[in-house]
Amino acid sequence: MKFQAQHIERQIKEEFETLHQFLRVEESVKITKLRKEEQQKSQRVNENIEKMYTEISCLSDTTRAVEEEMKVEDALFLQNYDATLKRVSQCKAPDPDPEDISGVLINVPKHLSNLKFTVLQKMQKTVDYTPVTFDPNTAHCNLILSEDLTSVRYSDEEQTLPENPERFDMFACVLGSEGFDSGSHCWDVEVGDSTGWFLGVMTESAQRRNKIFSRSGIWLVGHFCGEYKAHEPPQSPALLPVKEKLQRIRVQLDWDSGELSFSDPLTDTHMHSFTHTFTERLFPFFGVGCDISPLVILPVRSVC
């Protein structure tokens, strides 16, 4: 228990550090955009101020020049009148209301409106939700689970694990972490090139010790000895007419209607269905006896 607690604590910290890093990056991006807008609008205001100063300077110089020319004799002033008038016309009077420049303030809503919501939406696009994850406390000692509990692989080397009653002890099996006793549920599993695997559901009360396939409470399809079979213990497995090698399996459970079906989501081809009146909680059931490829539960966006 102490080892599990320490290991889980480390994983929690790593997961939160990933989230913190994402938020730090988003914060930096938001502040960069704000400063860029501030810089652009400050530059725009400065350009308008500079333009206004230039116009005022031109007008002041022209005014002084006209005043000097008006001091000379009338005949000389009239003689230079056309040139003076042309010079005055070349000076543009400054805007009588220089503060009337629209759009120079910071666009506050663009940076703050629904800030938390928009960041959360972006975060959701970067993370995956897996409808089913593995329960490591049920995993056989030859099975190794990924840190995020979505992948399981077989190993010839047995791990030293507690012999708790929830754990499978004879067959390389593992259960999903959450059981279902109502509604419809669906999950996709990547089986890859594995030549020994099975998928299905198992009742909560079914025994996990010893010869589990000689007792009822399990419904599954699998790949055994080069053949695809459906199995509902204690009956014998039934051969399935699958011609092409399967890479991915979709498991669909309708608890209320009492139907468990399997299909190939890549070709939308139905494989097999079980019908049964379910009366108790069912757990997703997985087995892998081949180290060629792991079983991987795919994210929800890949599922029906």
C-alpha positions, -999 to +999 in steps of 0.1 A: +000+000+000+028+024+009+046+017-024+013+022-044+006+055-026+042+068-033+039+057-070+005+072-075+016+105-058+045+107-082+022+102-112-003+127-099+024+153-096+037+145-131+002+149-145-004+182-128+030+195-139+019+188-175-013+208-168+007+236-152+031+237-181+002+240-205-013+269-185+021+287-183+024+285-221-012+297-225-005+326-201+026+336-220+007+335-254-021+356-240+003+382-225+023+383-257-008+391-277-018+418-252+016+434-254+017+432-292-017+450-294-005+476-269+027+482-289+008+485-322-017+510-308+009+530-290+028+532-323-004+543-340-010+571-314+027+582-316+025+584-354-006+606-351+011+628-325+042+631-347+020+640-376+002+666-356+035+682-344+047+683-380+016+701-391+017+725-362+054+733-369+047+739-406+018+762-398+039+781-372+068+786-396+044+797-423+026+821-400+059+837-389+070+840-426+037+857-435+039+881-406+075+891-417+063+897-452+034+918-440+059+941-424+074+951-457+060+978-481+025+971-495+037+970-531+063+943-523+037+924-503+013+924-531+041+914-555+048+883-533+011+876-526+008+846-549+039+829-535+027+835-499-007+821-506+008+790-522+030+785-492+000+788-468-020+763-488+008+737-486+004+736-448-023+713-436-041+726-405-039+701-376-071+681-367-092+704-345-101+674-323-069+653-322-083+630-295-110+617-319-090+586-330-111+555-328-098+521-319-067+531-299-078+517-266-070+480-258-096+456-269-104+444-234-131+417-243-107+401-267-083+393-239-106+387-209-140+375-221-146+339-210-109+335-205-111+304-183-136+288-206-116+294-238-084+281-222-104+250-209-117+244-244-082+245-258-069+222-231-096+197-239-083+194-274-049+184-261-060+157-238-077+124-244-106+108-226-106+070-225-140+054-218-124+024-201-091+020-182-075-010-166-076-018-129-040-028-119-053-045-087-069-072-109-040-077-134-022-111-136+015-110-127+025-115-163+007-083-175+024-049-175+001-019-176+010+016-190+013+045-166-020+059-179-038+025-175-048+024-212-024-002-225-015-037-214+012-061-226+023-096-218+057-104-204+073-137-198+088-124-166+064-126-136+061-095-114+060-098-077+025-086-068+001-089-038-020-120-040-052-100-033-085-118-041-094-094-069-063-105-089-063-131-117-039-159-107-040-185-135-048-166-168-032-134-181-063-113-176-072-078-163-105-060-157-116-025-165-116-001-135-153+007-138-183-016-139-217-010-156-251-020-144-272+001-168-271+020-200-251+016-232-213+016-233-187+013-260-149+010-263-124+003-290-093-018-285-063-019-307-051-055-308-024-049-335-005-080-346-011-099-314-019-136-320-033-143-286-060-120-270-096-119-259-121-091-250-155-091-234-172-086-201-173-104-167-198-102-139-188-087-106-194-119-087-175-142-111-145-159-096-111-146-107-090-174-092-081-207-108-100-220-139-122-191-147-132-204-181-149-234-166-175-212-149-203-188-161-202-150-159-179-143-189-187-134-225-158-128-249-144-130-284-107-137-290-080-149-312-067-183-303-042-205-322-048-185-355-086-186-352-112-161-341-137-175-316-166-165-294-168-180-259-195-181-232-182-204-205-189-231-195-198-238-231-172-246-257-158-217-279-175-212-312-155-205-344-162-171-360-162-167-398-136-139-399-115-139-430-093-108-427-068-102-398-083-078-373-064-048-360-091-031-339-122-044-321-152-024-310-170-037-279-206-024-274-226-033-243-263-025-240-269-036-204-306-028-204-313-047-236-290-076-226-268-074-257-230-075-261-217-071-296-183-071-313-173-055-346-145-042-367-147-004-366-123+000-394-146-018-419-178-015-399-181-053-400-201-071-373-183-101-357-206-116-331-233-108-305-243-123-272-277-119-257-284-124-220-305-110-193-279-092-172-287-090-135-255-076-120-226-052-126-204-061-156-167-052-159-148-049-192-126-080-195-093-083-213-067-110-218-034-111-236-011-140-240+013-127-267+041-103-264+040-092-300+016-063-295-001-047-265-038-042-262-045-005-263-079+011-253-084+040-277-095+075-268-132+083-269-130+104-301-120+071-319-150+053-305-186+052-316 
